[in-house]
Amino acid sequence: MNTLAQTRPTPPRGPAEPVFTDEDFACIARIAQREFGLSLPSAKKDLVQSRLMRRLRALGCADFAAYCARVDGPDGAEERAELVSALTTNVTHFFREAHHFRLLEEICLTPHLPALRAGRRLRLWSAGCSAGPEPYSMAMTVLAALPDAPRLNLRILATDIDPAILDRARSATYGSDEIRAIPEPLRRAHLEPAGPGRHRIVAGTAGRVHFAALNLMADWPLRGPFDAIFCRNVAIYFDKPTQERLWQRLARLLRPGGLLCIGHSERLHGPATGLVTSAGITAYRRDDPAHPLGERTDR
Ligand SMILES: C[S@@+](CC[C@H](N)C(=O)[O-])C[C@H]1O[C@@H](n2cnc3c(N)ncnc32)[C@H](O)[C@@H]1O
């Protein structure tokens, strides 16, 4: 699940809590839509209130109107990052939807092994990477397929809007429960002990992933093309026009034949459908005009 998952219980409201008016909710919904493409239906009002109470307390805001003014003001950029962090969840895990990692191997690696060994560039992007398991799973998949590549030209970009979650991702350290989904041989190859019950991705693997803060709603200072983009469980609560713009922008950054994977409850729609062809469950390949029948080259 992505934003506003229903799994967190709404705590009972204390008597002294400020009132969250319909105008306050409308203000928050407008900022969330404008800045992050988040769609907040009125049914989420109580949930939004409980999520934001912590921010009001942290900032010492007397009421939600003061909070809205702060977050919407010229100095509100930092708090807007906190807002999106409060309104979204970071749920993720290693090798989530394992079939996407199999496709990464089948489409982007196996057919190109000789070229990749010889230094052909391989660019992957985890957009909305949360605490890092997704891009690190990509790194493990590539390194398992090319364990001894002498000139591996691999770069994995991992971006998220939430600076705090990016700090966690950069630490590359996880608890025993979190690493359970990593197959045993990959655990042996890519993890080292990091204190009781803690495990760190080894530097040679973690160093393949470059983390950066990026709001998917803003401009992207990125140059493609990418061989694969995973943007999973991020767009699910964006409104439809925002999703359509996002899918199109992502598809355009793929190299011909490149792979786009989206979340298990997301569906590609809009102009992007004219750029890609289904490659499996919630997976798509950028059409290759030079090889319309599906034959791909190793460019
Ligand atoms: C549920 S996690 C998904 C993590 C991973 N992609 C996966 O499927 O396991 C969603 C992530 O999207 C990020 N996110 C939400 N809105 C975003 C936006 N507008 N730009 C960039 N990241 C965003 C959140 O901070 C969160 O870390």
The ligand as an SDF file (V2000), in Angstrom:
LIG
                    3D

 27 29  0  0  0  0  0  0  0  0999 V2000
    4.7820    2.5930   -0.3960 C   0  0  0  0  0  0  0  0  0  0  0  0
    6.3350    3.2750   -0.7810 S   0  0  0  0  0  0  0  0  0  0  0  0
    6.7970    2.2590   -2.1560 C   0  0  0  0  0  0  0  0  0  0  0  0
    8.2340    1.8150   -2.0850 C   0  0  0  0  0  0  0  0  0  0  0  0
    8.6810    0.8680   -3.2140 C   0  0  0  0  0  0  0  0  0  0  0  0
    8.5300    1.4940   -4.5020 N   0  0  0  0  0  0  0  0  0  0  0  0
    7.9080   -0.4260   -3.1670 C   0  0  0  0  0  0  0  0  0  0  0  0
    7.0040   -0.6370   -3.9830 O   0  0  0  0  0  0  0  0  0  0  0  0
    8.1980   -1.2430   -2.2820 O   0  0  0  0  0  0  0  0  0  0  0  0
    5.8980    4.8000   -1.5770 C   0  0  0  0  0  0  0  0  0  0  0  0
    7.0150    5.8250   -1.5860 C   0  0  0  0  0  0  0  0  0  0  0  0
    6.6670    6.8740   -2.4950 O   0  0  0  0  0  0  0  0  0  0  0  0
    7.1430    8.0880   -1.9860 C   0  0  0  0  0  0  0  0  0  0  0  0
    6.3970    9.2000   -2.6190 N   0  0  0  0  0  0  0  0  0  0  0  0
    5.1060    9.5650   -2.4080 C   0  0  0  0  0  0  0  0  0  0  0  0
    4.7930   10.6350   -3.1590 N   0  0  0  0  0  0  0  0  0  0  0  0
    5.9040   10.9420   -3.8780 C   0  0  0  0  0  0  0  0  0  0  0  0
    6.2210   11.9470   -4.8380 C   0  0  0  0  0  0  0  0  0  0  0  0
    5.3170   12.8730   -5.2080 N   0  0  0  0  0  0  0  0  0  0  0  0
    7.4760   11.9620   -5.3650 N   0  0  0  0  0  0  0  0  0  0  0  0
    8.3920   11.0360   -4.9970 C   0  0  0  0  0  0  0  0  0  0  0  0
    8.1590   10.0650   -4.0900 N   0  0  0  0  0  0  0  0  0  0  0  0
    6.9340   10.0210   -3.5340 C   0  0  0  0  0  0  0  0  0  0  0  0
    6.9110    7.9670   -0.4890 C   0  0  0  0  0  0  0  0  0  0  0  0
    7.7610    8.8440    0.2390 O   0  0  0  0  0  0  0  0  0  0  0  0
    7.2160    6.4850   -0.2380 C   0  0  0  0  0  0  0  0  0  0  0  0
    8.5450    6.2840    0.1960 O   0  0  0  0  0  0  0  0  0  0  0  0
  1  2  1  0
  2  3  1  0
  2 10  1  0
  3  4  1  0
  4  5  1  0
  5  6  1  0
  5  7  1  0
  7  8  2  0
  7  9  1  0
 10 11  1  0
 11 12  1  0
 11 26  1  0
 12 13  1  0
 13 14  1  0
 13 24  1  0
 14 15  1  0
 14 23  1  0
 15 16  2  0
 16 17  1  0
 17 18  1  0
 17 23  2  0
 18 19  1  0
 18 20  2  0
 20 21  1  0
 21 22  2  0
 22 23  1  0
 24 25  1  0
 24 26  1  0
 26 27  1  0
M  CHG  2   2   1   9  -1
M  END
$$$$
